[in-house]
């Protein structure tokens, strides 16, 4: 079965094949719907009276659910030998869940909808990444992951732009939450479309399942270099909060000078800037990593993440609201997320044999999810209990520690890039 997999890949000796294109379109649609909702969610929560710590709790708890599901889903797919139907179901759940926000009057219903959506994201993520890894020769892996993340973030550009348009033309002073609720319902269109495109376009590269595969014994047999890599990923992750909090930061910084609605529009527009740079950087970063190696390039991306958090801490310390400065930070945020998303997945594909890639991507997702839970809750709590300046300073210091750890690990191991 492994020979059959290699034959299929070698027959399509290119990186831009049907599967890569199909997964790119799927992620474009899925992220368009997701970011339509995400870009206005902080302003909607503020409109219904939810504090900043509620946003941190929503993002952190939903990410935690997603991460633990990723581990089980990845392992189960390795046992089963099939992934496509599970991924399709995941996209469908994510696609419909955000519409629940339209009926929320408290943040608890938002938490429920986000958790359902992130459950779907959890069961699809590691399996899709394993399918993407299986769909291209190893020398094109960075390009494939970079292209996929570019499609993902092109949707993240279109989605907030649609949200800004709806906010502008459906503003309702009598019922200020009405435009937000309309946006949440509109997410059903690209959300359901993403599941249909994946089901119709993506072909599964067959591989032999292993019904005897045991979760913990499989995790124990993962390569030691990969486990060391996960140490740096985990440390960086406990400072790498959900970027929904960046939208909230921009909204708060701009609210005094622009007012709440215009501040929400500008914050969503700045998020578009972040996503544009994410889109523009994803493919070049992946392609460059195919030539020079991925580890140190990822460490540079991590360093940019720390700089972004320091930048927001400075802005809150000065109590200013420069749109140009916030746009610069948003651009840097897009570049570092592009490096993180493209290279962590590609590196995992380099380290791990195809028979247990589902499990390995599940472990990676779990580590990231635990970090997201801790960081989002910590930043949200520190923001509410102390100050946003303190919250972003915490994030910057921890992300810098993760960056230095990754540089150190790379300097003490011979394994940086595997030709497998």
TARA-V330316 format. One record per backbone hydrogen bond with DSSP energy under -0.5 kcal/mol. NH is the residue of the N-H (numbers start at 1). CO is the residue of the C=O. If there is no record, write none. Layout:
NH;CO + NH;CO
This chain:
5;1 + 6;2 + 7;3 + 8;4 + 9;5 + 10;6 + 11;7 + 12;8 + 13;10 + 13;11 + 14;12 + 17;15 + 21;17 + 22;18 + 23;19 + 24;20 + 25;21 + 26;22 + 27;23 + 28;24 + 29;25 + 30;26 + 31;27 + 32;28 + 33;29 + 34;30 + 35;31 + 36;32 + 37;33 + 38;34 + 39;35 + 40;37 + 41;37 + 42;38 + 44;40 + 45;41 + 46;42 + 47;43 + 48;44 + 49;46 + 50;45 + 54;51 + 55;51 + 56;52 + 57;53 + 58;54 + 59;55 + 60;56 + 61;57 + 62;58 + 63;59 + 64;60 + 65;61 + 66;62 + 67;63 + 68;64 + 69;65 + 70;66 + 71;67 + 72;68 + 73;69 + 74;70 + 75;71 + 76;72 + 77;73 + 78;74 + 79;75 + 80;76 + 81;77 + 87;83 + 88;84 + 89;85 + 90;86 + 91;87 + 92;88 + 93;89 + 94;90 + 95;91 + 96;92 + 97;93 + 98;94 + 99;96 + 100;97 + 101;98 + 102;99 + 103;100 + 104;101 + 109;106 + 110;106 + 111;107 + 112;108 + 113;109 + 114;110 + 115;111 + 116;112 + 117;113 + 118;114 + 119;115 + 120;116 + 121;117 + 122;118 + 123;119 + 124;120 + 125;121 + 126;122 + 128;124 + 129;125 + 130;126 + 131;127 + 132;128 + 133;129 + 134;130 + 135;131 + 135;132 + 136;133 + 140;137 + 141;138 + 144;140 + 145;141 + 146;142 + 147;143 + 148;144 + 149;145 + 150;146 + 151;147 + 152;148 + 153;149 + 154;150 + 155;151 + 156;152 + 157;153 + 157;154 + 158;154 + 159;155 + 160;156 + 161;157 + 162;158 + 163;159 + 164;160 + 165;161 + 166;162 + 167;163 + 168;164 + 169;165 + 170;166 + 178;175 + 181;177 + 182;178 + 183;179 + 184;180 + 185;181 + 186;182 + 187;183 + 188;185 + 189;186 + 190;186 + 191;187 + 192;188 + 193;189 + 194;190 + 195;191 + 196;192 + 197;193 + 198;194 + 199;195 + 200;196 + 201;197 + 202;198 + 205;203 + 206;204 + 207;81 + 210;78 + 213;210 + 218;214 + 219;215 + 220;216 + 221;217 + 222;219 + 227;223 + 228;224 + 229;225 + 230;226 + 231;227 + 231;228 + 232;228 + 233;229 + 234;230 + 235;231 + 236;232 + 237;233 + 238;234 + 239;236 + 240;236 + 241;239 + 245;242 + 246;243 + 247;243 + 248;244 + 249;245 + 250;246 + 251;247 + 252;248 + 253;249 + 254;250 + 255;251 + 256;252 + 258;254 + 259;255 + 263;259 + 264;260 + 265;261 + 266;262 + 267;263 + 268;264 + 269;265 + 270;266 + 271;267 + 272;268 + 273;269 + 274;270 + 275;271 + 276;272 + 277;273 + 278;274 + 279;275 + 280;276 + 281;277 + 282;278 + 283;279 + 284;280 + 285;281 + 286;282 + 287;283 + 288;284 + 289;285 + 290;286 + 291;287 + 291;288 + 292;288 + 293;289 + 298;294 + 299;295 + 300;296 + 301;297 + 302;298 + 303;299 + 304;300 + 305;301 + 306;302 + 307;303 + 308;304 + 309;305 + 310;306 + 311;307 + 312;308 + 313;309 + 314;310 + 315;311 + 316;312 + 317;313 + 318;314 + 319;315 + 320;315 + 323;321 + 326;322 + 327;323 + 328;324 + 329;325 + 330;326 + 331;327 + 332;328 + 333;329 + 334;330 + 335;331 + 336;332 + 337;333 + 338;334 + 339;335 + 340;336 + 341;337 + 342;338 + 343;339 + 344;340 + 345;341 + 346;342 + 347;343 + 348;344 + 349;345 + 350;346 + 351;347 + 352;348 + 356;353 + 357;354 + 359;74 + 360;356 + 361;357 + 362;358 + 363;359 + 364;360 + 365;361 + 366;362 + 367;363 + 368;364 + 369;365 + 370;366 + 371;367 + 372;368 + 373;369 + 374;370 + 375;371 + 376;372 + 377;373 + 378;374 + 379;375 + 380;376 + 381;377 + 382;378 + 383;379 + 384;380 + 385;381 + 386;382 + 387;382 + 391;387 + 392;388 + 393;389 + 394;390 + 395;391 + 396;392 + 397;393 + 398;394 + 399;395 + 400;396 + 401;397 + 402;398 + 403;399 + 404;400 + 405;401 + 406;402 + 407;403 + 408;404 + 409;405 + 410;406 + 411;407 + 412;408 + 412;409 + 413;410 + 416;414 + 420;418
